[in-house]
Amino acid sequence: MSRNPQFENSRWLIWCFERNMFWRSGSNGYTENIDEAGFYSFEEAYAIVNNANKYATSVNKPEEAMLPYYKQS
């Protein structure tokens, strides 16, 4: 994955496709409410998602996705 400095300093959410929920902070469970979701650094989110999706193929869909968090003003 190519690195983009713009994203490396931002906060990331992790989405679980199996549960249709966000990860809570500290990898401590899941929530449907984005306000209760945990924020992760780029490095943390990338490592979690990369590990969770290591067996993903065209048959085995990805388990997790990392999403940049942008709060609307």
C-alpha positions as CSV (number, residue, x, y, z in Angstrom):
1,M,0.0,0.0,0.0
2,S,1.4,3.4,-0.9
3,R,1.6,5.9,1.9
4,N,-0.2,9.2,1.8
5,P,1.0,11.7,4.4
6,Q,-2.5,13.3,4.4
7,F,-4.1,10.2,5.7
8,E,-1.3,9.1,8.1
9,N,-2.1,11.8,10.6
10,S,-5.9,11.3,10.4
11,R,-8.2,9.2,12.6
12,W,-9.6,5.9,11.2
13,L,-12.6,3.8,12.0
14,I,-12.7,0.0,11.4
15,W,-15.9,-1.6,9.9
16,C,-16.7,-5.2,10.5
17,F,-18.6,-6.7,7.5
18,E,-19.6,-9.9,9.4
19,R,-21.3,-8.0,12.2
20,N,-22.2,-4.8,10.3
21,M,-20.7,-2.7,13.1
22,F,-17.8,-0.5,13.9
23,W,-15.0,-1.6,16.2
24,R,-14.9,0.0,19.6
25,S,-11.7,1.6,20.9
26,G,-8.9,-0.7,22.0
27,S,-10.4,-3.5,19.8
28,N,-12.9,-3.9,22.6
29,G,-16.1,-5.1,21.0
30,Y,-18.4,-3.6,18.4
31,T,-21.0,-0.9,18.1
32,E,-23.6,0.2,15.5
33,N,-23.3,3.8,16.8
34,I,-20.5,5.8,15.1
35,D,-20.3,8.0,18.2
36,E,-19.3,5.0,20.2
37,A,-16.8,3.7,17.6
38,G,-13.1,3.7,18.4
39,F,-10.5,5.8,16.5
40,Y,-7.3,4.3,15.3
41,S,-4.1,5.7,13.8
42,F,-3.4,4.8,10.2
43,E,-0.8,2.3,11.3
44,E,-3.1,0.6,13.9
45,A,-6.0,0.4,11.5
46,Y,-3.9,-0.9,8.6
47,A,-2.3,-3.7,10.8
48,I,-5.7,-4.8,12.1
49,V,-7.4,-4.8,8.7
50,N,-4.5,-6.4,6.9
51,N,-4.4,-9.2,9.5
52,A,-8.2,-9.7,9.4
53,N,-8.2,-9.9,5.6
54,K,-5.2,-12.1,5.1
55,Y,-7.3,-14.9,3.8
56,A,-9.6,-12.7,1.6
57,T,-9.9,-13.8,-2.0
58,S,-12.6,-13.5,-4.7
59,V,-14.5,-16.2,-2.8
60,N,-13.6,-15.3,0.8
61,K,-14.7,-11.6,1.1
62,P,-12.8,-9.2,3.3
63,E,-13.8,-9.2,7.0
64,E,-12.8,-5.6,7.9
65,A,-12.3,-2.2,6.3
66,M,-10.6,0.9,7.4
67,L,-12.5,4.2,6.9
68,P,-11.1,7.7,7.3
69,Y,-13.1,9.8,9.8
70,Y,-14.0,13.3,8.9
71,K,-16.2,15.2,11.2
72,Q,-18.6,17.6,9.5
73,S,-18.5,21.2,11.0
